Each structure stands twice: as structure tokens, then as C-alpha cells.
Amino acid sequence: MRGAGEKLGLSMDVVYEKAGALMEKEFGDVFEGLERAAREGSKVLAKVGVPDELAVALEAVAREKIHLPLVKTKGTLELQCLKPDGVYRIRDALLSAQKVEEAGEGRVRVYVVTPPKYRLEVAAEDYKKAEKILQKASEEVIEAITKAGGTGVFKREK
């Protein structure tokens, strides 16, 4: 809260009065309010009565300072393509998994285990989002390799 106050030229007392007290009342404590602002944006704070300018400043500081925990899910892809340029087709299919990344929702990574096995890993804020992105990414890769003349199978890991 101090960082937002300094950006706007407000004292800590004023920031607490205009935002901190409202966040404590609505969310139980100030940190929970700041965490929600980092995750969902300044509109969460504006809904409880925090002035827009202060809400935006608090969101910016919260996104900078608060690191939200991520959940990881993973699976293994087995891809084969017997075409002369099969290696490139497999590479392109694996790169298609990263197109699934939803804006700010999750991060998709692909690792080589040992050909023809590749690990698909998704990190997101909650398990349901991570599972949804993992499912979409694996379907995208299998569809791409099938169109390219190869085969693919996805196995979910726990």
C-alpha cells in the first residue's frame, strides 16, 4: 500500500482510509484484497468502493510484488512421422501446443524426453485451468501431427 501511496503522492493514512479499510471489510484482510487485485485486476477493488486511480495503482504494485502460486499438470506425447521431413513436422506439431496458451491464464512448455516421447507441461493459477489448457494443447498437437501424416498418442501423468 505504501508503494501505491508514493506513486499517487498520498500518505499511508489516506491510502488506508480510502482502500485498506474497505479491503479489510470486504475480504477479511488487506493482503487478500491485494492478491485478488493481482489476479483479477483493479475492478475488484473498484467494486468495493476504492477510487479508480488508487485501485489501478494498487493493482500495479500488487502484480509487481505478489507472486501467485502456480499449479502444474503434465502428460507425455508419443509422436511419430515417417515422412522424409518427419522431424520438422513433429517440431511444428509441438510448437502448435504453445498457441493454446490463453492470455495470462497459463504457460505451456514442451520438453524432449527421448524421441518419440515428449513431455507437455502446463502451469496455471488453478488446477481446472491447467487441466483445460493441457487437454487443448494435447489435442492441438495430435491434430497437427495427424494432418502432417504422422501419428500421436497422449498419456496423462499424475
Secondary structure as UniProt FT lines:
FT   HELIX           2..8
FT   HELIX           12..15
FT   HELIX           16..20
FT   HELIX           21..27
FT   HELIX           30..40
FT   HELIX           43..47
FT   TURN            48..49
FT   HELIX           52..65
FT   STRAND          71..80
FT   TURN            84..85
FT   HELIX           86..95
FT   HELIX           96..100
FT   TURN            103..105
FT   STRAND          106..114
FT   TURN            115..116
FT   STRAND          117..124
FT   HELIX           127..147
FT   TURN            148..149
FT   STRAND          151..157
//
